[in-house]
Amino acid sequence: MTVPAPETATLSRRGFLTGLLSACAVTRAEPNSRLIPTMTGPVPCTSLGTTLVHEHLLWFGGPGLQHAGYAPIPEELRSESVAFAAGLLNDAAKAGITTVVDVTPHRPIDLYRQIARRTTVKIVPSTGFYRRAKIPASWAAMEDEKAMEGRMHREIAEGIDGTSIRAGVIKVASEGAPLTDWEKKVFRAAGRVQKATGVPIESHSGPKSAPEQHALLVEAGADPRKIVLCHMDVGTQGRAERLEALLPLLKQGSYFEVDTFGQDFYTPWSHLTAFLRSFCDAGFADRLMISIDCNWHWENGVMIFEGAEPPARDPNASRRTYAYMMTFAVPRLLDSGFSKKEIDTFLIGNPRRLFSEL
C-alpha cells in the first residue's frame, strides 16, 4: 500500500493514519502485537528482546566540529565497512543483544541491506535529520518545513530511498541551546509526523537543550510518551539540583537515554550512576534507557572510533561496540548496586513500551 506524502496529495489525517496503520500492521486492541519495521521486515514488539535504542551501523562525519561535514564512505572501503559492521552485530548477538535501533537518518540503505543479511540482530532504521553540519548538503539546504515533514512521512509510510524498508523511528538533533531557526523547523515537522504516525522520536539532546526540544515537539503534537531525549547524563555532573530540573520531562511520560559508559571524559562513572540512581529512586526507572552509541568513521583510510581522536585520545575507544553493553556496562552497573530487574527495565521493558504504546 502506498500512502501519498503530504506535499503530493491532499489526504485527511484520518485517511493517512488508516493507510499507515494498515501498512504497519498495528493491532490497537493488543499494543504488544504491534509490528515494528526492521531492515529485514516487520517484527512484533514482543520479539525486540534486549534492545540498544541509540546506535549507528555506519557513520559519516569527521571526528569533531573542526572537521564538520558529511563524508560518505569511500567506494573502496564499502565492502570492508559492511563486513566490519556485520561482525560487530554478530558479536553483540553472542553477548545477548537482540535488537539495535539505528539513529543515522543519512544512511546508505544499500549498505544497510547488506549488513542486515549477514546478522541475526534486528535493525530498526530511522528517518529524520541529524545536526545540520553533519548531513548531506542537499538535506542541510532544505528550508521548507513541509518538505522536511514530507520526507519523514514517506520514509515511514512508504519506504526509504525507493525501497519497501520503512523507518521505525524519527531522529532529530540540535547543536545545543537555544535551537536555530532551521532546527526548530525540523523539530516542529518531526512532532507533526509523530502525531500522525505514532512512530517514536529520538533526539540528540542533553540537559541544556532538552527542555526547548521537548517543548517544540509537544507543541507540534508529539506524544510525550513517544519522545526519547538522548545523552541526558552529559553535563549534569550528578548534581541534585540539575537532576531535579529535568523531572518535569519524565513526569510527562518521556524517556531519558544514557550512553556514555566507559567515556569518563564525557561523564565520570560516579556521575552516570548518580543520574540513573536518582531517577530510579524517584520512581522513574520505567522512563530510562541505556545504550552505547557505537560509532566509527574512516579518516584517511583509518578506522576511528568516537573518543579515539583528540582531545580525549581514549585508547579503549574501539572496545565500545554493541557487545560492550553486556561485557562491560551491565556487569559494572550490577557491581554499582543496580538490580537485574532495573537493568532489564532499561534494556527490555522500556524499549518495548516505547514502540508498543499508542
Secondary structure, DSSP 8 states (H G I E B T S, - for coil): -----TTTS---HHHHHHHHHHHHT--TT-GGG-EE--TTS-EEGGG--SEEEEE-SS--B-SSGGG-SB----GGGHHHHHHHHHHHHHHHHHHT--EEEE--SS--HHHHHHHHHT-SSEEE-EEE---GGGS-HHHHT---HHHHHHHHHHHHHT-STTSS----EEEEE-SSSS--HHHHHHHHHHHHHHHHH---EEEE--TTTHHHHHHHHHHTT--GGGEEEESTTTTTTT-HHHHHHHHHHHHTT-EEEE--TT-TTTS-HHHHHHHHHHHHHTT-GGGEEE-----EEEETTEEEETTSSTTT--TTGGG-STTHIIIIIHHHHHHTT--HHHHHIIIIIHHHHHHH--
